[in-house]
Amino acid sequence: MTKQKISFEQRYDEIGQTLKSYFATLDLAQKTFVNYCKFNGRLLFIEEQRFNEKEQGFSEQYKIVTALQKVLALEYNDAPSSFALPGSTETFHAVIALPTECEETIMDINETKHLIGELLASTVDARTKVDGNWTPMNKELLRAIGRPRANIKQVKRRLNVHKQQYSRISYSGTWQRPNYRKTYEDVKALLSQFTSEQAKYDRETLEKYKHLKTFALYYDKHYSSMDGNFKLKEPVIIKHKDGSESEKSILTQKISSPIYLLCEGDVKDVDVEVRYKIKENKNTRSSFKVVIGEKPILRSVPVYLYHEE
């Protein structure tokens, strides 16, 4: 069966205003949520090493707001390394105890995130012509609603909420500083996102290296890849398909953003042990030796030359 073609104009007429409305709703709801956490949340744990020496002495309120503003941002920030990596998300690990009264707000936020994802899902692989070039339709939709820098992966990431039923939460993971292989066209596309005079010079510089197959985009910011183990106060009974039962006292999940614990009673009375273990380096394997140049060839984005042996 032939897939029905749809024009950008048709798609915008169908979902443009709804998508714009969802973004506005999510933006307001998340700002309200951050403010609520600031005044009503209790910080049980946060990655202190993410703050400089002066900031480490600041209040819990400051740290909560700083972390949440990063992980809940709807758009890429102004740092070139962040804007140059479509699909990347901010990570900031924390455990925040909250009153149960905010559960509805969290559910509403997660539902809006889901609705945005649903609207964009049907045209995730579609293309439309812009100035003679084929461009992802969703990219043009976001531009049309005034959200050209939207970080869709982060927009869709749900708030990690749990009912408080744990005696211990254990983090374990690694710091990663990844290196991305990019083609000439990839780097050219990244530079097209910038309009500065420096970006203009960088495009001229890149043209001199057009003959090269690949470049190294060396992300100049570490991020943490984390697993979480949640130890239940009371084990739960799991029923299996074969009719058997087993006891489970540990829940596990991948974690990339703060954990929100909904607590009955006063959040000041919550008693949860938080353990945090992270390796400073992640071992990587390669079938060949790769050497990256000492200095980037561009300034708008951290692009280096490869020297393979």
Protein Blocks (a to p, Z undefined) as FASTA:
>chain_A
ZZddddfklmmmmmmmmmmmmmmmmmmmmmmmmmmmmmmpccfbdcfklpcfklmmmcfk
lmmmmmmmmmmpcbdcfbfklmmmghiacdddddddddfklmmmmmmmmmmmmmmmmmmm
mmmmgccdeehiacdfklmmmmmnopakbcfklmmpccdddddfbfbdcddddddddddd
ddfklmmmmmmmpcbfklmmmmmmmmmmmmpmbdcdddfbdcdddddddddfbdcddddf
kopacddfbdcdddfbdcddddehjfklpccdddddddfbdcdddfbdcdddfbdfbfkb
ccdddddZZ
